[in-house]
Amino acid sequence: AANIAQTLGQDPASVFKTLVTVGKSKEHYVFMIPSNEELDLKKAAAATGEKSIEMIPQKELLSLTGYIHGGCSPIGMKKQFDTFIDETAILFDRICFSGGRVGFQVRVRLEDLKSVVAVKEFDLVK
């Protein structure tokens, strides 16, 4: 995702990667964080109310979401999971994220994303 920011000439902090996790309860969650950051699993668990959270195995991504690694989008997943975005998204007029295929990006205002996906803002990065 950070490489995409460079290719697009965008601030890496405004280009978000989409990560899929599973909680101790076996519920799945989606997190959107800046491409130049790392998800803090403790903060992610706190945002969801889970005791703990971990990344799903990469091999499960396609069957769970309909997307492959590097092309995962918060929009249009097979099932809509609770979705959280790092609070820094509010700092940008527009943010970028995967359009569902490797190499395809969507650039929208946060409020436009919220009109399609119920995204909640939290401090999610280390």
GUGU-213381 format. One record per residue: residue number from 0; residue in three letters; x, y, z of N, C-alpha, C in turn. Coordinates in steps of 0.001 Angstrom, whole numbers, plus 524288, in hexadecimal, padded with zeros to 5 digits. Example, Ala and Ser with C-alpha at 12.3 -4.5 7.8 and 13.67 -1.06 7.14 Angstrom:
# residues 2
 num residuo    nu    nv    nw   cau   cav   caw    cu    cv    cw
   0     ALA 83386 7E9C6 81E78 8300C 7EE6C 81E78 83390 7F31C 81E78
   1     SER 83232 7F736 81BA8 83566 7FBDC 81BE4 83264 8001E 81EBE
# end
This chain:
# residues 126
 num residuo    nu    nv    nw   cau   cav   caw    cu    cv    cw
   0     ALA 80340 7FB4C 80000 80000 80000 80000 80365 804EA 80000
   1     ALA 807D0 804C4 802B3 80B43 80959 802C6 80D76 80A5F 7FD50
   2     ASN 80E87 80630 7FA55 8106D 806CB 7F4F2 80C48 80968 7F196
   3     ILE 80760 80821 7F28F 80312 80A68 7EF89 802D4 81044 7F08C
   4     ALA 8039C 811D8 7F56A 8038E 81769 7F6B8 807A7 81A45 7F37F
   5     GLN 80C45 817FC 7F325 8107C 81A6A 7F01F 80EFD 81AB8 7EA57
   6     THR 80CDB 8167F 7E843 80B37 8165B 7E2C3 80715 81A7B 7E1A3
   7     LEU 8036D 81B1E 7E552 7FF2C 81EE2 7E4A3 800C5 8247C 7E5EA
   8     GLY 80567 8250F 7E847 8071A 82A41 7E9E6 803F8 82C45 7EE86
   9     GLN 80222 828A2 7F1C8 7FEF3 82A08 7F653 80218 82955 7FB55
  10     ASP 8008F 82C29 7FF58 802CB 82B7B 8048A 80195 825E3 8064A
  11     PRO 8058B 822C2 807D1 80486 81D63 80986 8009B 81D16 80E08
  12     ALA 80048 8212B 8111D 7FC90 82137 81578 7F6EF 821B9 81396
  13     SER 7F62B 82341 80E9F 7F0DC 823D0 80C83 7EF3A 81F1D 80935
  14     VAL 7F2D7 81B65 80895 7F1AB 81697 805B0 7F11C 81239 809B7
  15     PHE 7EC78 80FFF 809F9 7EB3E 80C3B 80E14 7EB5A 806A6 80C11
  16     LYS 7ED87 8032E 80F55 7ED51 7FD9F 80E17 7E8E4 7FB33 81140
  17     THR 7E695 7F71E 80F17 7E21E 7F47A 81178 7E3F1 7EF40 8139E
  18     LEU 7E347 7EE83 818B0 7E50F 7E9C8 81B54 7E062 7E6EA 81DA6
  19     VAL 7E076 7E1C6 81D65 7DC2D 7DEA0 81F7D 7DE42 7DB6E 82413
  20     THR 7DB59 7DB8B 82856 7DCFC 7D8FA 82D27 7D8A2 7D575 82F30
  21     VAL 7DA06 7D268 8331B 7D628 7CF2D 835CC 7D6FC 7CFE2 83BAA
  22     GLY 7D2AA 7D080 83E6F 7D2E2 7D12A 84413 7D292 7CBF6 846E5
  23     LYS 7D37B 7CC25 84BFC 7D325 7C775 84F41 7CDC7 7C4E9 84EB8
  24     SER 7C9C1 7C812 84DC2 7C45E 7C62A 84D27 7C378 7C382 847E1
  25     LYS 7C776 7C39F 84475 7C73A 7C197 83F12 7C45D 7C544 83B52
  26     GLU 7C2E1 7C9EB 83D28 7C0A4 7CDEF 839B8 7C516 7D05E 83693
  27     HIS 7C3E3 7D1E4 831CB 7C7C8 7D46C 82E73 7C6EE 7DA54 82E65
  28     TYR 7CB37 7DD2F 82DD7 7CB1F 7E2E2 82DD0 7CEC2 7E4DB 82988
  29     VAL 7CD6E 7E963 8276F 7D09A 7EBDE 82365 7D2E1 7F0E7 825A4
  30     PHE 7D7E1 7F1C0 824AE 7DA86 7F67B 82677 7DD18 7F923 821D7
  31     MET 7DC81 7FE40 8219D 7DF06 80173 81D9A 7E2EE 804FD 82058
  32     ILE 7E7DD 80466 81EED 7EBED 80794 82161 7EF6B 809EB 81D25
  33     PRO 7F212 80E42 81E6D 7F598 810A2 81A97 7F9AF 80CB2 818B5
  34     SER 7FB08 80D1C 813BF 7FE9A 80960 8114A 803FF 80948 813C9
  35     ASN 80569 80D7D 81665 80A99 80DD3 818C4 80A7E 80C76 81E94
  36     GLU 80648 80A15 82064 805B5 808CE 825F3 804C1 802FA 826B6
  37     GLU 804E1 8015E 82BAE 803EF 7FBEE 82D23 7FF5B 7FBBF 830EF
  38     LEU 7FBE2 7F7F4 83036 7F75A 7F75F 8339E 7F91A 7F5C8 83910
  39     ASP 7F733 7F892 83CFF 7F823 7F72E 84272 7F3B8 7F383 84406
  40     LEU 7F4EE 7EE81 844B9 7F0E3 7EA9A 845C6 7EE12 7EB8A 84AF1
  41     LYS 7F0C0 7EDCC 84EC4 7EE26 7EEFD 853C5 7EA29 7F358 8530B
  42     LYS 7EB93 7F75C 8501B 7E7E3 7FB9E 84F0D 7E354 7F99D 84BC1
  43     ALA 7E483 7F622 84816 7E06C 7F3E3 844C5 7DC96 7F0C1 84814
  44     ALA 7DE9D 7EDA1 84BA4 7DB3A 7EA88 84F15 7D7DA 7EE1E 8526D
  45     ALA 7DA2A 7F248 85477 7D733 7F601 857AC 7D2D4 7F888 8547C
  46     ALA 7D3DA 7F9C8 84F95 7CFE9 7FC3D 84C3A 7CB3D 7F8A2 84B69
  47     THR 7CC3E 7F389 84B29 7C812 7EFC0 84A1F 7C57D 7EDA7 84F0B
  48     GLY 7C814 7EE61 85388 7C61A 7EC19 8585C 7C7D8 7E674 8591D
  49     GLU 7CB61 7E4A8 855CC 7CD70 7DF51 85629 7D1E2 7DF23 85A27
  50     LYS 7D2D4 7DA77 85C55 7D745 7D9CD 85FE0 7DC5E 7D9DE 85CCF
  51     SER 7DC32 7D79E 85826 7E0D8 7D79F 854CE 7DF20 7D71D 84F25
  52     ILE 7E2B2 7D893 84BC1 7E1AC 7D88A 8461C 7E6AC 7D6E1 84367
  53     GLU 7E62A 7D431 83F07 7EACB 7D2D2 83BF0 7E971 7D324 83628
  54     MET 7ED7A 7D3B0 832FC 7ECBB 7D3D0 82D53 7EAE0 7CE6F 82B8C
  55     ILE 7E76C 7CE51 8279E 7E5D8 7C93F 8258B 7EA4C 7C716 82240
  56     PRO 7EAAA 7C1E8 821BD 7EE9C 7BFBB 81E35 7ED78 7C193 818A0
  57     GLN 7F180 7C305 815D1 7F0E5 7C525 81087 7EDC8 7C172 80D04
  58     LYS 7EE60 7BC56 80DC1 7EBAC 7B884 80A71 7E5BC 7B8AF 80B22
  59     GLU 7E3C9 7BB02 80F62 7DE27 7BB61 8105B 7DBBD 7C056 80E0A
  60     LEU 7DEF6 7C3F5 80C53 7DD0B 7C913 80A9D 7D932 7C8B5 80613
  61     LEU 7DA7F 7C5D8 80206 7D727 7C586 7FD65 7D1D7 7C31C 7FEA8
  62     SER 7D1D0 7BEB8 80171 7CCD1 7BC2A 80298 7C979 7BF66 80650
  63     LEU 7CBF3 7C254 809BA 7C91C 7C573 80D91 7C70B 7CA91 80B49
  64     THR 7CA3F 7CD2C 80813 7C8DF 7D272 8063F 7C78F 7D2C5 80072
  65     GLY 7C99B 7CF14 7FD6A 7C910 7CF6D 7F7BD 7CD95 7D25D 7F540
  66     TYR 7D157 7D3FE 7F870 7D5D6 7D6F5 7F685 7DAE7 7D40D 7F78F
  67     ILE 7DEE0 7D52E 7F44B 7E408 7D2E7 7F51C 7E777 7D6C1 7F815
  68     HIS 7EBB9 7D4B9 7FA30 7EF7F 7D7FD 7FCF8 7F17D 7DC37 7F944
  69     GLY 7F176 7E10C 7FB12 7F334 7E56C 7F7DD 7EEC6 7E808 7F4E6
  70     GLY 7EA21 7E59F 7F51C 7E5A0 7E7D8 7F264 7E0C8 7E7E5 7F5CD
  71     CYS 7E18F 7E7AF 7FAE9 7DD26 7E76E 7FE8B 7DADA 7ECE3 7FF5F
  72     SER 7D5CA 7ED56 7FE8E 7D30D 7F255 7FF17 7CEEE 7F1EA 8035A
  73     PRO 7CDF5 7F623 80630 7C9C5 7F601 80A1C 7C457 7F602 8079E
  74     ILE 7C424 7F71E 80291 7BF2B 7F766 7FFBD 7BE64 7F25D 7FCA3
  75     GLY 7B9D1 7F014 7FD09 7B877 7EBA4 7F9BA 7BA64 7E65A 7FB83
  76     MET 7BBB4 7E5D1 80083 7BD43 7E0AA 80270 7B894 7DCFB 80239
  77     LYS 7B9AF 7D7E9 8021F 7B581 7D3FC 80202 7B1A4 7D4E4 8066F
  78     LYS 7B3B4 7D63E 80B03 7B07F 7D76F 80F94 7B294 7DC91 811C5
  79     GLN 7AF1D 7DFF3 8138F 7B0F0 7E4E9 815BE 7B261 7E423 81B78
  80     PHE 7B74E 7E4AA 81CA8 7B937 7E423 82200 7B983 7E980 8248D
  81     ASP 7B97C 7E99B 829C9 7BA51 7EE8F 82C83 7BF7C 7F0C9 82A92
  82     THR 7BF6C 7F5C2 8291F 7C3F5 7F836 826A8 7C5A5 7FCFD 829BF
  83     PHE 7CAB7 7FD5A 82AAC 7CD04 80191 82DC1 7D14B 80429 82A84
  84     ILE 7D1B0 80954 82AFB 7D5B6 80C3A 82823 7D8D6 80F74 82C06
  85     ASP 7DDE1 80FE8 82B0D 7E117 8130B 82E93 7DF37 818AB 82E82
  86     GLU 7DF1E 81AF0 8332B 7DCF8 82034 833D6 7DFCC 8245A 830A4
  87     THR 7E482 82347 82ECC 7E760 82726 82BAE 7E4C7 82823 82669
  88     ALA 7E11B 824D2 824DD 7DE63 8258C 81FDB 7DBB0 82AD9 81F9B
  89     ILE 7DA18 82CE9 82418 7D751 831F4 82429 7DADE 83680 822AD
  90     LEU 7DFF8 8359A 822A9 7E3B0 839C5 82169 7E409 83AEF 81B92
  91     PHE 7E1CA 83785 81865 7E258 83802 812BA 7DD25 83935 8101C
  92     ASP 7DD69 83C71 80C0F 7D8BF 83D9F 808FF 7D6C6 838A0 80663
  93     ARG 7DA6C 83583 8046F 7D916 83086 801F1 7DD10 82C66 80397
  94     ILE 7DB35 82797 803EF 7DEAB 82339 8051D 7DE6C 81F55 8009A
  95     CYS 7E282 81C2E 80026 7E2BA 81816 7FC24 7E2B6 812C3 7FECF
  96     PHE 7E073 80EF5 7FC2B 7E0A5 8098A 7FDEC 7DFA3 8060E 7F938
  97     SER 7E07D 80107 7F9E2 7DFF5 7FD62 7F584 7DA6F 7FD51 7F35E
  98     GLY 7DA2A 7FD11 7EE39 7D525 7FCB2 7EB90 7D36D 7F715 7EABA
  99     GLY 7D63D 7F359 7ECF5 7D4A3 7EDE9 7EC9B 7D7E1 7EA94 7E8F0
 100     ARG 7DB97 7ED01 7E649 7DF3A 7EA2E 7E2ED 7E496 7EC98 7E3A4
 101     VAL 7E891 7E960 7E345 7EDE3 7EB5C 7E3C2 7EEB0 7EF90 7DFA0
 102     GLY 7F092 7F420 7E153 7F1A1 7F867 7DDB7 7ED27 7FC33 7DCF7
 103     PHE 7E894 7FAFD 7DF00 7E415 7FE81 7DE96 7E330 80130 7E3CE
 104     GLN 7E2FB 80660 7E3C5 7E234 80965 7E88B 7DD4D 80CBD 7E814
 105     VAL 7DAC3 80D87 7EC7F 7D63E 810FF 7ECE0 7D804 815A8 7F018
 106     ARG 7D6AB 81A57 7EE63 7D814 81F13 7F14D 7D30B 82200 7F271
 107     VAL 7D18D 8223F 7F774 7CC8A 8248A 7F8FF 7CD0E 827BE 7FDF9
 108     ARG 7C90C 82ACE 7FEF1 7C8AF 82D7E 803F6 7C6E7 82978 80801
 109     LEU 7C894 82A17 80CCF 7C72D 82672 810F9 7C144 82602 81182
 110     GLU 7BE88 82A6A 81112 7B8D0 82A3B 811A0 7B646 82718 80D37
 111     ASP 7B8BA 82704 8088F 7B6A5 823D5 8044A 7B767 81E04 80572
 112     LEU 7BBEC 81CA4 8079E 7BCCA 81739 80936 7B8BD 815A7 80D4A
 113     LYS 7B7C7 8192B 810FC 7B403 81804 81529 7AE78 81759 81319
 114     SER 7AD57 81979 80E89 7A81A 818D3 80C4F 7A769 8135A 809FE
 115     VAL 7ABBF 81090 8093C 7AB91 80B55 806F5 7ACB5 80719 80B09
 116     VAL 7B05C 80840 80E8F 7B1FB 8048B 8129A 7B1AC 80752 817DF
 117     ALA 7AF88 804AD 81BBC 7AF2A 806F9 820FF 7B487 806AF 8239C
 118     VAL 7B7C9 80A8C 82292 7BD22 80AA0 824A1 7BD47 80DB0 829BC
 119     LYS 7C018 80B89 82D8E 7C0B9 80E33 83292 7C665 80FEB 83315
 120     GLU 7C732 814B0 83510 7CC7E 816D5 83590 7CEB5 815AD 83AFC
 121     PHE 7D38A 813C9 83B13 7D64E 812A8 83FF2 7DC1E 81383 83F11
 122     ASP 7DEFE 8140C 84368 7E4B2 8140C 8433D 7E640 80E4F 842C9
 123     LEU 7E878 80CC6 83E69 7E974 8073A 83D59 7EF21 805CE 83C5C
 124     VAL 7F297 809A5 83BF7 7F7F4 80868 83A63 7FBC3 808CF 83EE8
 125     LYS 8003C 80630 83E26 80459 80630 8422C 806F2 80B74 84270
# end
